[in-house]
Amino acid sequence: MFNIYCGKYNVNTQSRHYHILELIEMLQLIKPLNFGDEITLRSIDWLENYPWREENTVKTEYDKYVINLAVKDFAPDEIKVKTADGTIIVEGKHEERQDEHGFVSRQFKRKYKLPVGCQLENAISKLSHDGILMITVPRSLEQDTIIPVSHEGGKVKSKL
């Protein structure tokens, strides 16, 4: 449970079960009205960009895994994607720079443990114009294995 205060508006999350995306939508309505102080407005930015955003997904498809991350606050040269021990590691960092509220520095690190059978050496990453990083990792398709049934002497009785 938490309260969000913006001027005379109060959103109490205990009185109703809010889905986090509903909270973000409410906060986006409040933000342009400039209610609240700088800390509240930065909290709204944090909620809008955190990993529960719809852009941050991991999808398992038949022949691949697809990881999408919203990284709009980072330039391509500030993002690093690497693999280690069956894990995809995505890091982003930019040094302190000035924005409309003062100085800011940002960094993140995400790790995605992938199951056996992923071809990490064939992983590719692409950054879209709207700041979505898409990492695709091919999967080895499992082939059915037929296991022969051996018979040890005697007659086999059929139940038919």
SULZI-V170712 format. One record per backbone hydrogen bond with DSSP energy under -0.5 kcal/mol. CO is the residue of the C=O (numbers start at 1). NH is the residue of the N-H. E is the energy in kcal/mol with one decimal. If there is no record, write none. Layout:
BEGIN
{{CO,NH,E} {CO,NH,E}}
END
This chain:
BEGIN
{{2,13,-1.9} {3,5,-0.5} {4,6,-0.5} {4,11,-2.1} {6,9,-2.3} {9,6,-2.7} {10,12,-0.6} {11,4,-1.7} {11,13,-0.6} {12,15,-0.6} {16,18,-0.9} {19,22,-1.1} {19,23,-1.7} {20,24,-2.2} {21,25,-2.2} {22,26,-2.4} {23,27,-2.7} {24,28,-2.3} {25,29,-1.2} {26,30,-1.6} {27,31,-2.7} {28,32,-0.8} {30,33,-1.4} {30,35,-0.8} {31,34,-2.0} {37,41,-2.1} {38,42,-2.4} {39,43,-2.1} {40,44,-1.9} {41,45,-1.8} {42,46,-2.3} {43,47,-2.5} {44,48,-2.5} {45,49,-1.5} {46,50,-0.7} {47,50,-0.6} {50,53,-2.0} {53,56,-1.7} {55,57,-1.1} {57,68,-3.0} {59,61,-0.7} {59,66,-2.5} {63,139,-2.5} {64,61,-2.9} {65,137,-2.8} {66,59,-3.1} {67,135,-3.0} {68,57,-1.3} {69,71,-0.8} {69,133,-3.2} {71,74,-2.2} {75,78,-2.2} {76,79,-1.2} {78,93,-2.0} {80,91,-2.9} {82,89,-3.3} {84,87,-1.0} {86,114,-2.6} {87,84,-2.1} {87,89,-0.5} {88,112,-2.6} {89,82,-2.6} {90,110,-2.8} {91,80,-3.2} {92,108,-2.4} {94,106,-1.2} {97,104,-3.1} {99,102,-0.9} {102,99,-3.7} {104,97,-2.5} {106,94,-2.4} {108,92,-2.1} {110,90,-2.7} {111,113,-0.5} {112,88,-2.4} {112,114,-0.5} {115,118,-1.2} {117,140,-2.7} {118,120,-1.2} {119,122,-2.0} {120,123,-1.5} {124,136,-2.7} {126,128,-0.6} {126,134,-3.2} {128,131,-1.6} {131,71,-3.4} {131,133,-0.6} {132,128,-2.5} {132,134,-0.6} {133,69,-2.3} {133,135,-0.5} {134,126,-2.3} {134,136,-0.5} {135,67,-2.9} {136,124,-2.2} {137,65,-2.6} {138,119,-3.0} {144,146,-0.5} {145,147,-0.6} {146,148,-0.6} {148,150,-0.6} {151,153,-0.8} {155,157,-0.5}}
END
